[in-house]
Amino acid sequence: MPTRFVYDRNMDAASTADSHLSRLASAIAEPARSRMLCCLMDGHARTATDLAAVAEVAASTASAHLARLKEQRLVHAVAQGKHRYFRLAGPEVAAALEGLLVVAGAPRGEFRPTTPSRLRAARTCYDHMAGSAGVALHDSLHAQDWLRATSEGGDYVLTPAGALALESLGLDVAQARAARRRFACACLDWSERRPHLGGALGAACLQLSLRRGWVRQDLDGRALALTPKAAREMPELFGLA
């Protein structure tokens, strides 16, 4: 008896997702576009002229590349006066790029980081902290039982003790919970190959660190610098103890 083919609507959804994934991969794969995306991982918006210089292409070529990235919803543009600024479409894009950087630079065997020392120590991953300081923050929050992993891949919950502790430091937990994004999650670190803290809570922790003077941010670039104040007040939080 011949086998009957049974149509499943999920097949259309899977086919659509596969097709979209291939288009995204193609958009990211072009070297000039990948340089633009990596430049935007610091969370800052830049003009097409800025990104043309980063990608080492002509202005007209940069415009075509940015149109492709915008079409695939990897970046969005904001008009301000006579200028248009481009930035990553959201933290999920930054997390995906960070993960791809891990895969791109990960030979099998013992891991030997080649990331420049300043970026490896502390940097932004879109709007949260990455590098060894970001990983230390992630590990410290877990070690103190302020954060716990859930059964849903990579998501974390803030414990009552953690909420009280962070609020006492000046972090607005309610505001972080109200953000229209994942609250707290693991983001695989490009240079350390271990998770740092992403999501709304990760972004709030970075902003708290900047306000309290524990961290300074480069005016142009992804690098962060831990300050002597961080070493005095919160050494265990950033792996300085």
Buried (B, 14 or more C-beta within 10 A) or exposed (E): EEEEEEEEEEEEEEEEEEEEEEEBEEBBEBEBBBBBBBBBBBBBBBBBEBBBBBBEBEEEEBBEBBEBBBEBEBBBBEEEEEEBBBBBBBBEBBBBBBBBBBEEBEEEEEEEBEBEEBBBBBBBBBBBBBBBBBBBBBBBBBEBEBBEBEEEEBBBEBBEEBBEBBEEBEBEBEEBBEBEBBBBBBBBBBBBEBBBBBBBBBBBBBBBBBEBEBBBBBEEBBBBBBBEEBEEEBBEBBBBE
